[in-house]
Amino acid sequence: MYELRMTLAAHEGTLRRWLPTAFRTAGFLLMPWIVVLAMDVKGHFGARNLSNSWVWLDVMEVSALFLLASLVRRRHRATSPVASATAVLLGMDAFFDLWSAHRGSSYLQAKALAYFAELPSATVLAALSWYSLAWAAVAAAPRPAPARR
C-alpha cells in the first residue's frame, strides 16, 4: 500500500489533470444513453416502472461524475466520499444490468458494459477514494492559533 501511495503521489499532478477530463468525458458519453433509455419509457415517464429507475440511476451517475471532476481538480476534501458513492452507483448499475438483462444480445451487452466499463471505473473510483482521504486530513489539520500581543 505504501508503494502505491508513493507512486500515486509522484504522479498526482498528472492525475489531477487527467482524471477530471476522464470523468467529464464519461459523463458526456452517458448522456446519449440516458436519452435512449428515456425514449424507451414510451410515454410512461413518471409512472412506476423499472425503466424510470434506470434513467434516474444514470442521471445520478452523470451528476456524480461531473461533481467529482470539479472536486478532483480542486483537490477538495469531499472527493473521498463522493468517489466512494460514485463507485457504489457504478457497481450497483453493473449488478442490476446483469441481473435484469434477458438472454442473448442484451445479456452480452450488459456483460461487456459491466466488465469493461462500469466495474473498472468503480475500481478506479475506489482507489481515488482511498487516495484522497489524505486531502481531507490536510484540510482538517488544526491551524496554529494567532499570536497574542
C-alpha positions in Angstrom: 0.0 0.0 0.0 2.8 2.4 0.8 4.4 1.8 -2.6 1.0 2.5 -4.3 0.6 5.7 -2.3 4.1 6.9 -3.2 3.6 6.1 -6.9 0.3 8.0 -7.0 1.8 10.9 -5.1 4.6 11.1 -7.6 2.1 11.4 -10.4 -0.6 13.5 -8.6 -0.2 16.5 -10.9 -0.8 14.4 -14.0 -3.7 12.5 -12.3 -5.4 15.8 -11.2 -5.3 17.0 -14.8 -6.3 13.7 -16.4 -9.0 12.4 -14.1 -11.3 15.4 -14.3 -11.2 15.2 -18.1 -11.9 11.5 -17.9 -14.9 12.0 -15.5 -16.4 14.8 -17.7 -15.9 12.6 -20.8 -17.6 9.7 -19.2 -20.5 12.0 -18.1 -21.0 13.3 -21.6 -20.8 9.8 -23.1 -23.6 8.7 -20.7 -26.0 11.5 -21.8 -27.0 9.9 -25.1 -27.6 6.6 -23.3 -29.9 8.4 -20.9 -31.9 9.8 -23.8 -32.1 6.3 -25.4 -33.4 5.0 -22.0 -35.8 7.8 -21.6 -37.2 7.3 -25.1 -37.7 3.6 -24.2 -40.0 4.6 -21.4 -42.6 5.3 -24.2 -44.8 7.9 -22.6 -44.8 6.4 -19.1 -42.2 8.7 -17.7 -43.1 9.3 -14.0 -45.1 6.1 -13.8 -43.8 3.4 -11.6 -41.8 1.1 -13.8 -38.2 -0.2 -14.0 -37.2 1.9 -17.0 -37.6 5.1 -14.9 -35.2 3.6 -12.3 -32.6 3.1 -15.0 -32.9 6.7 -16.3 -32.6 8.2 -12.8 -29.8 5.9 -11.8 -27.8 7.1 -14.9 -28.7 10.7 -14.2 -27.3 10.3 -10.7 -24.1 8.7 -12.1 -23.6 11.6 -14.6 -24.2 14.2 -11.8 -21.7 12.4 -9.5 -19.1 12.2 -12.3 -19.4 15.9 -13.1 -19.2 16.8 -9.3 -16.2 14.5 -8.9 -14.4 16.2 -11.9 -14.8 19.5 -10.1 -13.7 18.1 -6.7 -10.6 16.3 -8.0 -9.4 19.4 -9.9 -9.6 21.5 -6.8 -8.3 18.7 -4.5 -11.3 19.1 -2.3 -11.7 17.2 0.9 -15.2 15.9 -0.2 -13.5 13.9 -3.0 -13.3 10.7 -1.0 -16.9 10.3 0.0 -18.2 11.4 -3.5 -15.8 9.0 -5.2 -16.9 6.2 -2.9 -20.6 6.9 -3.6 -20.0 7.0 -7.3 -18.1 3.7 -7.2 -21.1 2.2 -5.4 -23.5 3.6 -8.0 -21.5 2.1 -10.9 -21.2 -1.2 -9.1 -24.9 -1.2 -8.4 -25.6 -0.3 -12.1 -23.5 -3.2 -13.2 -25.2 -5.6 -10.9 -28.7 -4.7 -11.9 -27.8 -4.6 -15.6 -26.6 -8.1 -15.4 -29.5 -9.2 -13.1 -32.2 -7.8 -15.3 -30.8 -8.5 -18.8 -32.6 -11.1 -20.9 -30.7 -13.9 -22.6 -29.0 -13.2 -25.9 -27.5 -9.9 -27.1 -28.9 -7.8 -24.3 -27.1 -10.0 -21.8 -23.9 -9.9 -23.7 -24.1 -6.1 -23.9 -24.7 -5.9 -20.2 -21.7 -8.2 -19.5 -19.5 -6.1 -21.8 -20.5 -2.9 -20.2 -20.2 -4.3 -16.7 -16.8 -5.9 -17.1 -15.1 -3.4 -19.4 -16.7 0.0 -18.3 -18.6 0.0 -15.0 -16.6 -2.3 -12.8 -13.1 -1.0 -13.9 -14.4 2.6 -13.4 -15.7 1.6 -9.9 -12.3 0.2 -9.1 -10.6 3.5 -10.1 -13.1 5.4 -8.1 -12.5 3.2 -5.0 -8.7 3.8 -5.4 -9.3 7.5 -5.7 -11.5 7.5 -2.6 -8.7 5.8 -0.7 -6.0 8.1 -2.0 -8.0 11.3 -1.5 -8.5 10.6 2.2 -5.2 12.4 2.8 -6.7 15.6 1.2 -9.4 15.6 3.9 -6.8 15.1 6.6 -4.7 18.1 5.4 -7.8 20.3 5.2 -8.9 19.3 8.7 -5.5 19.7 10.3 -5.6 22.2 13.1 -4.2 25.6 12.3 -1.9 27.3 14.8 -3.5 29.9 17.0 -2.7 33.5 16.1 -0.1 35.1 18.2 -1.3 37.3 21.0 0.1 40.8 21.6 
